[in-house]
């Protein structure tokens, strides 16, 4: 149960970071263009 909870937390953090990275990349490309 604790492992599952930890995985969920890690997954949510991973999703958040990937979302931020996509946003940063999109901003960078719009800045370049």
N, CA and C of each residue as an Amber inpcrd file, in Angstrom:
protein
    99
   0.8420000  -1.2020000   0.0000000   0.0000000   0.0000000   0.0000000
   0.8820000   1.2590000   0.0000000   1.8730000   1.2850000   0.8460000
   2.7690000   2.4460000   0.8960000   3.5190000   2.6080000  -0.4200000
   3.8970000   1.4730000  -0.9960000   4.6180000   1.5140000  -2.2770000
   3.7180000   2.1050000  -3.3610000   2.4760000   1.7050000  -3.3570000
   1.5260000   2.2110000  -4.3500000   1.3300000   3.7170000  -4.1690000
   1.2250000   4.1330000  -2.9260000   1.0490000   5.5590000  -2.6240000
   2.2700000   6.3530000  -3.0910000   3.4490000   5.7960000  -2.8390000
   4.6950000   6.4390000  -3.2650000   4.7480000   6.5420000  -4.7840000
   4.3370000   5.4680000  -5.4650000   4.3270000   5.4630000  -6.9310000
   3.3690000   6.5230000  -7.4670000   2.2310000   6.6460000  -6.8510000
   1.2480000   7.6490000  -7.2890000   1.8170000   9.0550000  -7.1210000
   2.4680000   9.2750000  -5.9980000   3.0610000  10.5880000  -5.7310000
   4.1470000  10.8910000  -6.7560000   4.9940000   9.8900000  -7.0080000
   6.0730000  10.0540000  -7.9850000   5.4950000  10.3190000  -9.3670000
   4.4170000   9.5810000  -9.6950000   3.7790000   9.7260000 -11.0040000
   3.2180000  11.1330000 -11.1710000   2.5750000  11.6460000 -10.1540000
   1.9960000  12.9900000 -10.2360000   3.0910000  14.0410000 -10.3810000
   4.1870000  13.8510000  -9.6670000   5.3150000  14.7800000  -9.7760000
   5.9060000  14.7070000 -11.1750000   6.0320000  13.4800000 -11.6960000
   6.5910000  13.2790000 -13.0410000   5.7030000  13.9610000 -14.0740000
   4.3740000  13.7910000 -13.9400000   3.4390000  14.4120000 -14.8770000
   3.5490000  15.9330000 -14.8100000   3.7050000  16.4490000 -13.6090000
   3.8210000  17.8970000 -13.4340000   5.0940000  18.4170000 -14.1030000
   6.2010000  17.7200000 -13.8860000   7.4650000  18.1680000 -14.4710000
   7.4490000  18.0640000 -15.9880000   6.8500000  17.0060000 -16.5200000
   6.7930000  16.8670000 -17.9740000   5.8990000  17.9550000 -18.5600000
   4.8280000  18.3010000 -17.8570000   3.9440000  19.3700000 -18.3150000
   4.7070000  20.7000000 -18.3360000   5.4750000  20.9630000 -17.2940000
   6.2620000  22.1960000 -17.2370000   7.3120000  22.2240000 -18.3350000
   7.9300000  21.0730000 -18.5850000   8.9410000  20.9980000 -19.6420000
   8.3140000  21.2760000 -21.0020000   7.1470000  20.7160000 -21.2550000
   6.4500000  20.9730000 -22.5210000   6.1410000  22.4580000 -22.6510000
   5.7060000  23.0510000 -21.5570000   5.3740000  24.4710000 -21.5680000
   6.6260000  25.3060000 -21.8600000   7.7380000  24.9490000 -21.2270000
   9.0020000  25.6640000 -21.4350000   9.4660000  25.5110000 -22.8770000
   9.3740000  24.2940000 -23.4050000   9.7900000  24.0360000 -24.7860000
   8.9080000  24.8170000 -25.7600000   7.6070000  24.8180000 -25.5170000
   6.6890000  25.5630000 -26.3800000   6.9910000  27.0600000 -26.3310000
   7.2600000  27.5660000 -25.1410000   7.5890000  28.9840000 -24.9870000
   8.8890000  29.3080000 -25.7190000   9.8480000  28.3990000 -25.6100000
  11.1350000  28.5980000 -26.2710000  10.9580000  28.6440000 -27.7860000
  10.1670000  27.7140000 -28.3150000   9.9560000  27.6770000 -29.7640000
   9.1820000  28.9060000 -30.2430000   8.2190000  29.3630000 -29.4570000
   7.5060000  30.5710000 -29.8800000   8.4200000  31.7780000 -29.8210000
   9.3370000  31.7710000 -28.8620000  10.3040000  32.8690000 -28.7510000
  11.2630000  32.8360000 -29.9470000  11.7100000  31.6550000 -30.3250000
  12.6400000  31.5030000 -31.4540000  11.9430000  31.9060000 -32.7560000
  10.7150000  31.4790000 -32.9260000   9.9670000  31.8120000 -34.1350000
   9.4300000  33.2300000 -34.0020000
